[in-house]
Amino acid sequence: MKFRPTGPLTVLAAAATFAFGLAFAQAPAPAPQPAGAAPAAQAVAIPPAPRPSQATAWLVMDYATGQVLAGENVDEQVEPASITKVMTSYVIAAEMAAGRVKPDDQVLMSERAWREGGARTDGSFSGFPVNQTAPLVEMEKGMAVQSGNDAAIALAEHVAGTQEAFADLMNSYAAKIGMKNSHFVNAHGLSAEGHYSTARDLALLGRAFVRDYPEQYGYNKIKEFTVNGITQPNRNLLLWRDSSVDGIKTGHHSKAGYCLMSSAQRGDQRLVAVLMGGASERQRADDSLALLNWGFRFHETHRLYEPGKPVASLKVWKGKADQVQLGVAEPLLVSVGRGRYGDLKPAMEVPRSLVAPIAAGQQIGTVKVSLDGQVVAEAPLVAANAVEEAGFFKRLWDAFWMWWESE
């Protein structure tokens, strides 16, 4: 039979048990709105997203969270056509950031680039003269604005020696971005065996491009560009229709259909839309703008928890301190229907017993936020402070109480 103390010790044990239970039962609440912020909008019924009149795959994604707000066939492998050049631009920007190439590098328009991507190929071309050089930044604008296949090949050769070697770089960076269902074999996007992506992967690419290399991303909103006396317009019609749209890239060939990766920012909110396999330039633009308008009208993004601000505190056994503060290492954001912020339900998943030593930054558990029974955001909970192991007698005392509570 277990010895059970009576009197003051019993009361103390009961209080400790109650406090310990509260530490694990209590869930963190969503961070309050900043002081002075406008009251939350009243919840509105969200209609279905405006489905494109023709598309093999499509989606609209919240930039801040990466949440897909709506879409169809988002993970189906499709030919990305000239949207491929966004991946090419991303690689060039990354290599420039690493110091391996520079904006004023002289890039040669090689014979191969001219023959495979120049004006005589009936595809999009930039017009840089064959066997002559141009600054890298100018060549990149010719690729981004004019969708020049010749410029894409010339840039790939400059960065990696050959287009084939550059494709290996593309796949390496795609993996880092999290593009799990994509594979690239060229820098321009003309149809080729083994060259494919998905609507979700392309949206993740667009999101990464905006986040990581905003200067190079900005080339995609230039409305026209002149090379060798020839001025060509940007094929993204949305740049003329909506001032909030600042990118990203069109694509088209017979197998891919008309494609558009678009992005817009209104206030603090940014969305990315992808439409693959459209019927025409006008249709892909009309339907993409409808998706963006729907996303902005019926969704909002919130920052729930910030690094450096405690989310909860937990009891620690056998430590010099009896509590540890828990927080998030990265901002936790969520996109929800307008007016639904107050309906978010947070909860913690943490161990029943937490024993010192604990290192600062050590993952302790997870915070999950649900809406209508579905998890819409989650993040690791990490220790905001270290808790060193206590001395012998404190550890012995806590060991007794841990044994007591386990029975």
VMD Tcl script that draws the C-alpha trace (Angstrom):
set ca {
  {0.00 0.00 0.00}
  {1.34 3.44 -0.92}
  {2.02 5.86 1.94}
  {-0.29 8.91 1.58}
  {0.57 11.89 3.83}
  {-2.19 13.86 5.49}
  {-2.53 17.40 6.81}
  {-0.70 20.34 5.16}
  {1.25 18.07 2.80}
  {-1.96 16.69 1.38}
  {-3.28 20.18 0.70}
  {0.02 21.17 -0.91}
  {-0.01 18.08 -3.10}
  {-3.58 18.77 -4.22}
  {-2.74 22.37 -5.08}
  {0.33 21.31 -7.02}
  {-1.67 18.70 -8.91}
  {-4.36 21.25 -9.78}
  {-1.81 23.82 -11.00}
  {0.06 21.18 -12.99}
  {-3.16 20.05 -14.65}
  {-4.03 23.62 -15.59}
  {-0.67 24.07 -17.28}
  {-1.48 21.32 -19.74}
  {-5.20 21.93 -20.13}
  {-5.01 25.64 -20.82}
  {-4.81 26.55 -24.53}
  {-3.27 29.78 -25.81}
  {-5.63 32.35 -27.29}
  {-5.07 34.10 -30.64}
  {-2.98 37.21 -30.29}
  {-5.23 40.28 -29.82}
  {-5.47 42.86 -32.56}
  {-2.97 45.75 -32.26}
  {-4.11 48.70 -30.18}
  {-6.11 51.14 -32.25}
  {-6.90 48.60 -34.97}
  {-10.31 48.71 -36.59}
  {-12.82 46.20 -35.18}
  {-12.96 42.88 -36.95}
  {-15.25 42.79 -39.96}
  {-18.51 40.94 -39.63}
  {-18.35 37.40 -40.97}
  {-19.71 37.01 -44.49}
  {-20.73 33.93 -46.39}
  {-17.96 32.95 -48.80}
  {-19.23 31.97 -52.25}
  {-17.33 29.38 -54.30}
  {-14.29 30.70 -56.12}
  {-15.02 31.78 -59.71}
  {-13.93 28.69 -61.62}
  {-12.04 29.57 -64.83}
  {-14.01 28.96 -68.00}
  {-11.12 26.82 -69.28}
  {-8.10 25.52 -67.37}
  {-6.32 22.23 -66.82}
  {-5.28 23.40 -63.34}
  {-5.70 26.57 -61.29}
  {-5.44 27.99 -57.78}
  {-5.30 31.14 -55.71}
  {-2.81 31.16 -52.81}
  {-2.31 33.48 -49.86}
  {1.25 34.78 -50.09}
  {1.89 35.21 -46.36}
  {0.84 31.71 -45.32}
  {1.12 29.65 -48.48}
  {-2.46 28.44 -47.95}
  {-4.35 27.45 -51.07}
  {-7.64 29.34 -50.79}
  {-9.20 27.53 -53.76}
  {-8.12 25.47 -56.74}
  {-8.52 22.43 -58.93}
  {-5.93 19.86 -60.02}
  {-3.34 21.83 -58.04}
  {-0.88 18.91 -57.94}
  {-1.42 17.64 -61.49}
  {1.76 17.74 -63.55}
  {1.43 20.13 -66.49}
  {3.76 21.84 -68.94}
  {4.70 25.24 -67.47}
  {5.56 26.89 -70.83}
  {7.27 30.28 -70.35}
  {6.36 30.44 -66.66}
  {9.53 28.34 -66.55}
  {11.41 31.64 -66.91}
  {10.38 32.58 -63.36}
  {12.48 29.62 -62.20}
  {15.29 30.84 -64.46}
  {15.05 34.33 -62.96}
  {15.05 32.88 -59.44}
  {18.23 30.89 -60.10}
  {19.99 33.91 -61.61}
  {18.99 36.07 -58.63}
  {20.22 33.42 -56.20}
  {23.53 33.03 -58.02}
  {23.90 36.81 -58.05}
  {23.22 36.98 -54.30}
  {25.94 34.36 -53.82}
  {28.40 36.51 -55.78}
  {28.89 34.06 -58.62}
  {27.48 36.42 -61.27}
  {27.03 40.20 -61.36}
  {24.44 42.57 -62.89}
  {27.04 44.11 -65.19}
  {28.41 40.79 -66.47}
  {28.59 40.78 -70.26}
  {26.36 37.94 -71.48}
  {26.99 36.54 -74.95}
  {24.05 35.85 -77.27}
  {25.53 32.61 -78.53}
  {24.85 30.93 -81.84}
  {22.90 28.19 -80.06}
  {20.77 30.67 -78.08}
  {20.01 32.61 -81.25}
  {19.17 29.51 -83.32}
  {17.04 27.78 -80.65}
  {15.32 30.86 -79.22}
  {15.67 33.71 -81.68}
  {13.21 35.36 -84.05}
  {13.49 32.59 -86.67}
  {11.99 30.03 -84.23}
  {8.49 31.59 -84.21}
  {8.66 31.76 -80.41}
  {9.07 34.70 -78.05}
  {12.45 36.38 -78.57}
  {14.31 39.35 -77.15}
  {16.27 40.50 -80.23}
  {19.77 40.77 -78.80}
  {22.22 40.42 -81.75}
  {23.89 37.06 -82.22}
  {27.55 36.78 -81.18}
  {27.32 40.09 -79.31}
  {27.14 40.74 -75.59}
  {24.80 42.72 -73.36}
  {24.80 43.40 -69.59}
  {23.24 40.58 -67.61}
  {20.57 42.83 -66.13}
  {19.46 43.95 -69.62}
  {19.40 40.39 -70.88}
  {17.31 39.37 -67.87}
  {14.77 42.13 -68.54}
  {14.57 40.92 -72.13}
  {13.67 37.50 -70.76}
  {11.23 38.72 -68.11}
  {9.38 41.40 -70.08}
  {9.60 40.10 -73.63}
  {9.67 36.43 -72.59}
  {12.75 36.01 -74.80}
  {13.66 32.36 -75.26}
  {17.00 33.44 -76.72}
  {17.75 35.52 -73.63}
  {16.87 32.60 -71.35}
  {19.31 30.29 -73.13}
  {22.08 32.90 -73.19}
  {21.65 33.58 -69.46}
  {21.67 29.87 -68.66}
  {24.89 29.40 -70.61}
  {26.49 32.37 -68.86}
  {25.58 31.15 -65.37}
  {26.27 27.42 -65.72}
  {28.21 26.91 -68.97}
  {25.41 25.01 -70.72}
  {21.64 25.05 -70.59}
  {21.72 21.42 -69.42}
  {23.92 22.27 -66.44}
  {21.68 25.24 -65.67}
  {18.65 22.90 -65.59}
  {20.39 20.98 -62.80}
  {20.62 24.24 -60.86}
  {16.94 24.89 -61.51}
  {15.99 21.52 -60.03}
  {18.26 22.06 -57.03}
  {16.70 25.42 -56.20}
  {13.20 24.08 -56.88}
  {13.77 21.41 -54.23}
  {14.85 24.07 -51.72}
  {11.69 26.06 -52.42}
  {9.58 22.96 -51.78}
  {8.48 22.29 -55.35}
  {7.92 18.56 -54.89}
  {6.31 17.74 -58.24}
  {8.42 19.71 -60.70}
  {11.31 18.92 -63.02}
  {13.05 21.24 -65.46}
  {15.16 20.37 -68.49}
  {15.49 23.81 -70.08}
  {15.51 27.50 -69.14}
  {12.80 28.78 -71.49}
  {9.83 26.42 -71.17}
  {9.39 25.13 -74.71}
  {7.84 21.67 -74.68}
  {10.31 18.92 -73.78}
  {10.13 15.43 -72.33}
  {10.57 15.50 -68.55}
  {9.81 19.22 -68.28}
  {6.82 19.73 -65.98}
  {5.46 21.45 -62.89}
  {2.16 21.91 -61.04}
  {-0.07 24.83 -60.18}
  {0.85 24.52 -56.49}
  {4.59 24.34 -57.18}
  {4.44 27.35 -59.49}
  {2.57 29.36 -56.86}
  {5.23 28.42 -54.31}
  {7.87 29.57 -56.80}
  {6.12 32.90 -57.31}
  {5.82 33.32 -53.55}
  {9.51 32.58 -53.05}
  {10.52 34.99 -55.84}
  {8.58 37.87 -54.26}
  {9.99 37.08 -50.81}
  {13.62 36.34 -51.63}
  {14.48 38.61 -54.57}
  {12.09 41.58 -54.74}
  {14.39 43.61 -57.02}
  {14.50 40.96 -59.74}
  {10.81 40.24 -59.19}
  {10.16 43.89 -60.04}
  {11.34 43.34 -63.63}
  {8.11 41.44 -64.27}
  {5.93 44.53 -63.90}
  {7.79 46.50 -66.60}
  {5.18 47.05 -69.29}
  {7.49 47.22 -72.31}
  {11.16 46.84 -73.14}
  {13.25 47.83 -76.15}
  {16.14 45.78 -77.55}
  {18.03 46.62 -80.75}
  {15.40 49.18 -81.72}
  {12.49 46.76 -81.28}
  {9.97 47.54 -78.50}
  {7.84 44.67 -77.23}
  {5.07 44.80 -74.59}
  {4.75 42.61 -71.54}
  {2.16 39.92 -72.35}
  {0.58 40.09 -68.89}
  {-2.61 42.05 -69.66}
  {-3.37 42.47 -65.96}
  {-0.57 45.03 -65.64}
  {-2.79 47.41 -67.61}
  {-6.08 46.43 -65.95}
  {-5.32 46.56 -62.23}
  {-2.70 48.72 -60.53}
  {-2.37 46.25 -57.64}
  {-1.01 43.56 -60.01}
  {2.80 43.60 -60.20}
  {3.58 40.27 -61.88}
  {4.36 37.62 -62.59}
  {4.60 35.74 -65.91}
  {2.66 34.46 -68.88}
  {3.24 31.27 -70.83}
  {1.93 29.66 -73.98}
  {2.60 26.90 -76.46}
  {0.34 24.42 -78.22}
  {0.62 21.68 -75.59}
  {0.44 23.93 -72.52}
  {-2.29 26.29 -73.69}
  {-2.43 29.85 -72.34}
  {-0.99 30.10 -68.83}
  {-0.62 32.93 -66.32}
  {1.00 33.21 -62.93}
  {-0.22 36.50 -61.44}
  {0.27 38.30 -58.16}
  {-1.23 41.41 -56.62}
  {-0.90 43.32 -53.36}
  {-3.71 45.33 -51.81}
  {-2.82 46.92 -48.51}
  {-0.86 44.41 -46.44}
  {-2.29 41.40 -48.24}
  {-0.76 39.69 -51.25}
  {-2.18 36.83 -53.30}
  {-0.74 34.60 -56.01}
  {-2.95 33.05 -58.71}
  {-1.98 30.38 -61.23}
  {-4.02 29.39 -64.29}
  {-2.74 26.66 -66.61}
  {-4.21 25.54 -69.93}
  {-6.38 28.54 -70.71}
  {-8.03 29.19 -74.09}
  {-6.65 32.65 -74.92}
  {-4.72 35.65 -73.62}
  {-7.95 37.43 -72.73}
  {-9.54 34.43 -71.02}
  {-6.51 33.69 -68.84}
  {-6.38 37.36 -67.81}
  {-10.12 37.67 -67.15}
  {-10.26 34.52 -65.06}
  {-7.05 35.26 -63.15}
  {-8.29 38.71 -62.15}
  {-11.59 37.18 -61.04}
  {-9.67 34.78 -58.78}
  {-7.60 37.58 -57.30}
  {-10.66 39.74 -56.67}
  {-12.46 36.83 -54.99}
  {-9.46 36.11 -52.77}
  {-9.08 39.70 -51.61}
  {-12.82 40.20 -51.11}
  {-13.46 37.15 -48.96}
  {-10.20 36.39 -47.13}
  {-7.88 38.11 -44.69}
  {-4.50 37.26 -43.21}
  {-3.70 37.49 -39.48}
  {-0.50 37.22 -37.48}
  {-1.45 35.08 -34.50}
  {1.83 34.73 -32.61}
  {5.13 36.57 -32.82}
  {8.64 35.37 -31.88}
  {9.76 36.71 -28.52}
  {6.24 36.83 -27.09}
  {5.21 34.00 -24.72}
  {2.36 31.76 -25.85}
  {2.20 29.70 -22.64}
  {4.22 28.63 -19.61}
  {4.63 25.05 -18.38}
  {5.65 23.36 -15.16}
  {9.22 21.98 -15.19}
  {10.37 19.18 -12.89}
  {13.89 18.80 -11.47}
  {14.96 22.25 -12.65}
  {16.42 25.33 -11.02}
  {13.31 27.12 -12.29}
  {9.83 25.68 -11.94}
  {8.43 27.16 -15.18}
  {9.50 27.53 -18.78}
  {8.06 30.06 -21.20}
  {7.00 28.71 -24.59}
  {6.80 30.68 -27.81}
  {7.20 30.39 -31.57}
  {10.46 30.73 -33.48}
  {8.78 32.18 -36.58}
  {5.63 34.29 -36.93}
  {2.51 32.13 -37.09}
  {0.07 33.45 -39.69}
  {-3.27 32.25 -40.92}
  {-5.61 33.17 -43.77}
  {-9.31 32.90 -42.98}
  {-12.62 34.12 -44.32}
  {-13.31 37.75 -43.53}
  {-14.81 38.16 -40.08}
  {-13.85 34.63 -38.93}
  {-10.86 35.65 -36.81}
  {-12.84 35.34 -33.59}
  {-13.84 31.76 -34.49}
  {-10.27 30.45 -34.44}
  {-9.69 27.75 -31.80}
  {-6.10 27.37 -30.55}
  {-4.78 24.34 -28.68}
  {-1.43 23.03 -27.47}
  {0.11 19.59 -27.78}
  {2.78 19.33 -25.07}
  {4.30 16.49 -23.01}
  {2.57 15.57 -19.74}
  {5.87 15.78 -17.87}
  {8.65 18.21 -18.64}
  {12.01 17.47 -17.00}
  {15.08 19.69 -16.85}
  {17.54 20.38 -18.35}
  {15.86 22.33 -21.14}
  {17.82 24.33 -23.73}
  {16.66 27.68 -25.04}
  {15.08 27.11 -28.45}
  {14.37 23.44 -27.75}
  {11.08 22.26 -29.26}
  {8.65 21.34 -26.52}
  {5.38 20.88 -28.36}
  {3.09 22.28 -31.03}
  {0.43 24.97 -31.16}
  {-2.43 24.27 -33.56}
  {-5.17 26.64 -34.63}
  {-8.45 25.25 -35.97}
  {-11.47 26.68 -37.72}
  {-14.69 24.68 -38.00}
  {-12.84 21.61 -36.76}
  {-10.04 21.82 -39.36}
  {-6.44 22.74 -38.51}
  {-5.61 25.88 -40.49}
  {-2.21 26.72 -38.96}
  {0.35 25.13 -36.69}
  {3.87 25.78 -35.47}
  {6.42 24.27 -33.10}
  {6.44 25.59 -29.54}
  {10.00 26.22 -28.37}
  {11.49 27.10 -25.00}
  {12.05 30.82 -24.72}
  {14.53 30.34 -21.86}
  {16.89 27.62 -20.68}
  {16.15 25.71 -17.48}
  {19.19 24.14 -15.85}
  {19.04 20.93 -13.87}
  {18.51 21.46 -10.14}
  {20.64 20.13 -7.31}
  {20.36 16.65 -5.85}
  {17.73 17.32 -3.18}
  {15.43 19.31 -5.51}
  {15.63 16.51 -8.08}
  {14.86 13.94 -5.37}
  {11.88 15.95 -4.12}
  {10.48 16.41 -7.62}
  {11.02 12.72 -8.38}
  {8.81 11.88 -5.43}
  {6.03 14.18 -6.59}
  {6.29 12.91 -10.17}
  {5.85 9.38 -8.80}
  {2.93 10.54 -6.69}
  {1.18 12.14 -9.64}
  {1.72 9.09 -11.84}
  {-0.39 6.89 -9.56}
}
mol new
graphics top color blue
foreach p $ca { graphics top sphere $p radius 0.5 }
foreach p [lrange $ca 0 end-1] q [lrange $ca 1 end] { graphics top cylinder $p $q radius 0.2 }
display resetview
